[in-house]
């Protein structure tokens, strides 16, 4: 189970309640969930998820690491921060 809250005291409170009812083991900070990597900026108070390793694994499986990158068209109301080209470039760079 992954517990997330803005206030760490809320996380601790919920963990205490759950451990009173169930046998639990605290695994500390999560690094991955459902195949996504969890990244934290503690100073900035930000948390984000990436799927770079999964994307690379799929590209390798289908022998597409050297494929020509193309943008994926999205509807105008969707916002995206990285182009497909940049993601593929980063995946190749990490090798």
Secondary structure as UniProt FT lines:
FT   HELIX           8..21
FT   STRAND          32..33
FT   TURN            34..35
FT   STRAND          36..41
FT   TURN            42..45
FT   STRAND          46..50
FT   HELIX           52..61
FT   TURN            62..63
FT   TURN            65..66
FT   TURN            76..77
FT   HELIX           84..94
//
